[in-house]
Amino acid sequence: MKKISIVSVVVGAAAVLSASMPAYALNLGNMSGRIRAAVETPAQYVAFCKSNPTECRSSSVSVAADTPALRGLLSTVNSAVNSSMRATRDSDDVWSVNGSKGDCEDFALTKRSRLIRAGVPAGSLRMAVVITKEGTGHAVLLVKTNKGDLVLDNLRKTIVSKERTGYAFIKVASANPLRWVR
C-alpha cells in the first residue's frame, strides 16, 4: 500500500476546493510573489531619527488614497523642494531635513516632512535606497497608495510610478520608518 504524505493531501484538497470556487475568490492579495525580508536600517537614518524623533513617526494608516488632490500635493512638494534646495555631495553622509542644500536623502527627508505636515499619512511615506540605471546608489521617497507606489525624486521633475523609475529598489522603510525591508 502506498503512503500518502500530509502535503499531498493538503495540496489535493486545495486543488479540489479551488476548482469549485469562483475566480475572484482565489485572490491572494499581497501574498502573491511578495515576501518581504527585514533588512538593516541605514545607520545614518537611525542617527537622524535619534536627533529628529518627530520626523520619524509612523501612523496606523500605511496607504494613502490616490486622488487628484494627493497627486497635486505630491507634485507641488516635489517641485518646491527640488527647486529650493541645492544638490551637493555630503562627504559625512549626515541625513538632514529642511536645509537649503543636501544630497538625495536630504531631499527625500524634506519632502516626507512637508507631506506629513500637509496631512499625508506618515505610514504611507517611505524612504527608499535604490540603484540607478547608471549603477549609482541613490535615495528617493516612495509613497504607498491604493493604486500603486509613486516615487518623488530629486533627479526628476515629475512623479512616476515605482515601475517607471528604472531603479533597483535595495531597501525600503516599512510603515514603521525604523523597520526596513528588502
Buried (B, 14 or more C-beta within 10 A) or exposed (E): EEEEEEEEEEEEEEEEEEEEEEEEEEEEEEEEEEEEEEBEBBEBBBEBBEEBEEBBEBBEBBBBEBEEEBBEBBBEBBBEBBEEBEEEEBEEEBBBBBBEEBBBBBBBBBBBBBBBEEEBBBBBBBBBBBBBEEEEEBBBBBBBBEEEBBBBBBBBEEBBEBEEBEBEBBBBBBBBBEEBBE
